[in-house]
Amino acid sequence: MDRGLTATQLKLQSGESFQVKGKVLPDAKGFTVNVGKDSENLVLHFNPRFDLHGDVDTIVLNSRHDGAWGEEQRESHFPFQPGEKAEVTIVFDASEVKVKLADGHEISFPNRLGLETIHFLSVEGDFKIKALKF
Ligand SMILES: C=CCO[C@@H]1O[C@H](CO)[C@@H](O[C@@H]2O[C@H](CO)[C@H](O)[C@H](OCc3cn(-c4n[nH]c(N)n4)nn3)[C@H]2O)[C@H](O)[C@H]1NC(C)=O
C-alpha cells in the first residue's frame, strides 16, 4: 500500500474541477481518492476495488459524516487495470459530485454533506501519483 498524498487547506469551490493522474500498482487490490472537509467528513470516497473486501473490479463510492460511512453506491463500469495508467477528474456542485474517467464515462454521486468548498484531498492505496491538476 503506497502512502499516497494528502492535501489540506485547499479551497476548491463548487464548479471547479481537479484531476488526479497516476499509475495503478501491478498487484493492486484497490485505491482511494477522498475529497471533503477533512478525513472524517468526505463528500466523496472513490474506491476502485480490484479484489478487496469481497469486491472484484467494482468501484465503491461513499460519503463519510463525522467518521460514519454513508450508504455505498457501486459501479460495475471498471476502466482500471493493474499496472496501467489511471486518470480521474472530479467536479462538484451543491447537489452532486461528478467523477469523469479517462474513457469518457461519468459517475454521479450525491453531495450528501451539502459541501460548498473542498478543503481536503487524499489519494491512498495501490496507486502511484504522477500529476495533480487543479
Ligand atoms: C458485507 C459485509 C458488510 O459490508 C461491507 O462492510 C465493509 C466495512 O464497512 C465495507 O468496507 C468499507 O467500505 C468503506 C466505504 O463504504 C471504505 O472503503 C472502507 O475502507 C476505507 C477506510 C477508511 N477508513 C478510515 N478510518 N479512519 C480514516 N480516516 N479512514 N476506514 N476504512 C471499507 O473498509 C464494504 O464495502 C461492505 N461491503 C458491502 C458489499 O456492503
Ligand as a Chemical Component Dictionary entry (heavy atoms), coordinates in Angstrom:
data_LIG
# 
_chem_comp.id                   LIG 
_chem_comp.type                 NON-POLYMER 
_chem_comp.pdbx_formal_charge   0 
_chem_comp.three_letter_code    LIG 
# 
loop_
_chem_comp_atom.comp_id 
_chem_comp_atom.atom_id 
_chem_comp_atom.alt_atom_id 
_chem_comp_atom.type_symbol 
_chem_comp_atom.charge 
_chem_comp_atom.model_Cartn_x 
_chem_comp_atom.model_Cartn_y 
_chem_comp_atom.model_Cartn_z 
_chem_comp_atom.pdbx_ordinal 
LIG C1  C1  C 0 -20.661 -7.472 3.566  1  
LIG C2  C2  C 0 -20.201 -7.057 4.763  2  
LIG C3  C3  C 0 -20.535 -5.688 5.291  3  
LIG O1  O1  O 0 -20.404 -4.759 4.206  4  
LIG C4  C4  C 0 -19.045 -4.373 3.990  5  
LIG O2  O2  O 0 -18.642 -3.545 5.097  6  
LIG C5  C5  C 0 -17.278 -3.108 4.939  7  
LIG C6  C6  C 0 -16.848 -2.369 6.218  8  
LIG O3  O3  O 0 -17.637 -1.213 6.383  9  
LIG C7  C7  C 0 -17.202 -2.169 3.705  10 
LIG O4  O4  O 0 -15.843 -1.767 3.504  11 
LIG C8  C8  C 0 -15.565 -0.421 3.840  12 
LIG O5  O5  O 0 -16.194 0.417  2.842  13 
LIG C9  C9  C 0 -15.925 1.808  3.077  14 
LIG C10 C10 C 0 -16.706 2.626  2.035  15 
LIG O6  O6  O 0 -18.102 2.378  2.225  16 
LIG C11 C11 C 0 -14.413 2.065  2.930  17 
LIG O7  O7  O 0 -13.980 1.709  1.617  18 
LIG C12 C12 C 0 -13.691 1.212  3.967  19 
LIG O8  O8  O 0 -12.264 1.253  3.788  20 
LIG C13 C13 C 0 -11.658 2.544  3.805  21 
LIG C14 C14 C 0 -11.482 3.008  5.202  22 
LIG C15 C15 C 0 -11.021 4.192  5.573  23 
LIG N1  N1  N 0 -11.059 4.169  6.929  24 
LIG C16 C16 C 0 -10.640 5.180  7.788  25 
LIG N2  N2  N 0 -10.622 5.095  9.131  26 
LIG N3  N3  N 0 -10.162 6.304  9.563  27 
LIG C17 C17 C 0 -9.955  7.070  8.443  28 
LIG N4  N4  N 0 -9.526  8.367  8.429  29 
LIG N5  N5  N 0 -10.239 6.376  7.342  30 
LIG N6  N6  N 0 -11.554 3.028  7.394  31 
LIG N7  N7  N 0 -11.836 2.309  6.331  32 
LIG C18 C18 C 0 -14.059 -0.246 3.795  33 
LIG O9  O9  O 0 -13.494 -0.998 4.878  34 
LIG C19 C19 C 0 -17.629 -2.981 2.464  35 
LIG O10 O10 O 0 -17.620 -2.138 1.309  36 
LIG C20 C20 C 0 -19.033 -3.540 2.694  37 
LIG N8  N8  N 0 -19.406 -4.403 1.566  38 
LIG C21 C21 C 0 -20.671 -4.426 1.098  39 
LIG C22 C22 C 0 -20.930 -5.384 -0.059 40 
LIG O11 O11 O 0 -21.548 -3.713 1.561  41 
# 
loop_
_chem_comp_bond.comp_id 
_chem_comp_bond.atom_id_1 
_chem_comp_bond.atom_id_2 
_chem_comp_bond.value_order 
_chem_comp_bond.pdbx_ordinal 
LIG C1  C2  DOUB 1  
LIG C2  C3  SING 2  
LIG C3  O1  SING 3  
LIG O1  C4  SING 4  
LIG C4  O2  SING 5  
LIG C4  C20 SING 6  
LIG O2  C5  SING 7  
LIG C5  C6  SING 8  
LIG C5  C7  SING 9  
LIG C6  O3  SING 10 
LIG C7  O4  SING 11 
LIG C7  C19 SING 12 
LIG O4  C8  SING 13 
LIG C8  O5  SING 14 
LIG C8  C18 SING 15 
LIG O5  C9  SING 16 
LIG C9  C10 SING 17 
LIG C9  C11 SING 18 
LIG C10 O6  SING 19 
LIG C11 O7  SING 20 
LIG C11 C12 SING 21 
LIG C12 O8  SING 22 
LIG C12 C18 SING 23 
LIG O8  C13 SING 24 
LIG C13 C14 SING 25 
LIG C14 C15 DOUB 26 
LIG C14 N7  SING 27 
LIG C15 N1  SING 28 
LIG N1  C16 SING 29 
LIG N1  N6  SING 30 
LIG C16 N2  DOUB 31 
LIG C16 N5  SING 32 
LIG N2  N3  SING 33 
LIG N3  C17 SING 34 
LIG C17 N4  SING 35 
LIG C17 N5  DOUB 36 
LIG N6  N7  DOUB 37 
LIG C18 O9  SING 38 
LIG C19 O10 SING 39 
LIG C19 C20 SING 40 
LIG C20 N8  SING 41 
LIG N8  C21 SING 42 
LIG C21 C22 SING 43 
LIG C21 O11 DOUB 44 
# 
